[in-house]
Amino acid sequence: MTDDIAAGTPASARTPSPTDGYLGDPAARAKWDDLYAERERLWSGRPNGALVAEVAALTPGRVLDVGCGEGADAVWLARGGWDVTALEVSGVALERAAGHARDAGVTVRWVHAGLAEAKLPPASFDLVSAQYPALPRTPDAAAERALISAVAVGGVLLLVHHAGMETRQADESGFDPADYVWPSTVTALLDDDWVVEVDEQRPRVAPDGGAGAHHTHDLVLRARRLR
């Protein structure tokens, strides 16, 4: 999620469409479809630097890419031998992502849904990756709990966000950090079944171009499920 953007069973690997069994808030889908439709390409087309750095030492397995956008992370993970399930609320973004996967010759399972509504099988992913997600925060912490519950025993939750966004004041654009999930809100829900391996702010390895390229530092949370 950037300053300008802030104002079940996995589906098959076929090309999704905006009306293909979407599970989630229709307003969220419409908002993100409109944002993607405004540009031929919203993001840089390259994998996020924090993901590349944190995944380097992991053995490929099953991965959930939360908020996959136009698919750069999903394609990169699939090329690295991961069995990828990629989730996104925007059908416009998913169509682009599926096209990029076809061009790269890799297979990805696409899920057109919000995270809390996706009904993903619990404890099924060796890695759950959420890179700069715009996950809505709710009183029941539905999104945070969905992230946590998706991780298999021995697996890793990797949540990366832009530093400084969580502490910003609500403004006239409609952005209020209290409306969104941040690494700190997820960490607060981790119990003794988890060990936090990384919880830090660091300089961002940012790809050139694309929305959000002006952000210079990341918040990185990497936690492993012990049991």
C-alpha positions, 0 to 999 in steps of 0.5 A: 500500500502506498501513499497514492493508493492508500487515498476456500479452495484455491481457484484453478490456474486459468486466467481469472476474470473480475466476475469469476467467483469473487469472494469479498467486499464488492467496494474493495474490488471496484476500488482496486479495479479502478486503480489498476485500470488507470494505468497500463502497469501499476507496479515495477514488474520486479519482485519486492526486495525484502521478499527476495532477501528473506526467502533466499535461505528457505526451502521451496514449498507451498506459498501464499502470496497475499495481495499479489497485484500484477504477479511479479512476486508470484512469478518469481516464487514459481520460478524458484520452485515454489508451489504458488497460490496468489490472492488478489481482490482486483480482477484487473490485476489478476488478469495481468498477473496470469498473463505474466505467468503464462509468458514466464511459463510458470503455473500459479493458482489464482484466488480472486478474493479478500483474505478474510473471505477466501476460506483458505485451508488452515495451516497449509502454507510453508510461507505466507507472504504479504508485501505492503498489503492494504488489509482492512483492520476489523474489530475481530482482527479477521485479516490478522487471524487469516494470515496467522492461521494459513501458516503450516507448522514449521512455516514462515509468515513474512509481512513487509510494510512501508515504514512510517505509514502506521504512525501517520495522522489521518488526513483529508485524503481519507487515509487513516492508519487505524483502518489497516493491518500493520506488522505490529497488529499481527505481532500482538496476536502471536502466542507461544506457538510462534517465534519472531525471527525478524522484527525490524526497520531497514532500508528498502531495496526498491525496484525502479518505477511503479507506485510506491517507489518513493518509500525508502524504508521497510518494516519487516516481520518474519515469524515462524510457527513452531506448533 
